[in-house]
Amino acid sequence: MKRSVAILSSAVLVVALMTGCGKAEENAQQNQNPSSQTDGNKQGNQATDANDPLTQFPKLTLPYTADAKAVVVEYQGGTITGQEFEEFLRVINFMNPQQGTMIEAADNQALKAFAREYTATKILASRSDDAMKKEAKDLADKTFEKIKGQYMGFLGKDEAKFTKLMEGQGVTKEMVTNQMALINESITVLKKNISDNTLKQEFDKMDKASRTVASVRHILISTEQRKPEEALKIANDLEARLKKGEDFAKLAKEFTDDPGSKENGGLYANADVSQWVPEFKEAAITQKVGEVGPPVKTSFGYHIIKVENRKEKTFDEMKEQLRAGALESGYDAFGKNELDKLITKYNVPASKNEAAPK
């Protein structure tokens, strides 16, 4: 399981709230049975009001039961109790509903992975000094206000509804800010060993493709359901039409077999070219800006490509991206070299999602 929580700064987790709203809306539709609502939303046998925005954010259903005082993880220097672990999971759901979906579906292995992540966060945070702790707490307070602002947008700016939402989710402001502060402290501890000089060395090692972004418009003629020669003929015809001045976006909407760019007129704007297959990437890097190129063959078929703009990122523009990668590597190294040696015992409760032994 990839590092999914503590390596992220709380500022990034704010964005995750927005991306998780599809899950919230899905839950609102699925949870029309009053028995699946939070205690605050239950109304006997009456269905909840589907128009109530609070139904978009149901309480996290934990996939296990555990006593609040039970020790879930033992590690050198401390323990994690059932109450701490539950608070961690509820706060993560509050900050990022997509993580809540993963928590509710967690089997024994996934629950252990969440417990391991939380333990890593606590161990790393314990290595922070007073200045780091103050910085982490200040950032947590500011981030809480940002998260609150996003929720308030869904709730019609109704303060009372936001209070009710937090009560329904089983979290308090103190719980949320304390967990975010721990996350921030763990990140700061990892960051202190990442200098700008180290990042610059990584930047200098990167190839051109890894540093290049481009806005590329293309039309894909797929070879999945047609012969290659047929696809090439269509691509050649489209190239000719485009070079005579026909509108690229219009032709892309009509002919492209790429659903990801079809409605956008074939455009991928300001994209990292390194994400594309080699042939397409090479065209994006080398093709003359503003001109329609000849068909480019990839495993998907034939592409007619027009590079609308292209630039190579500077070190300053990539520094935070490189730092995020270094943080990920730093956490991986901590997990590999230290974490599992510091954890002495797991007592994670069994998941209700785990299939019973036959």
Disulfide bonds with the S-S distance in Angstrom:
none
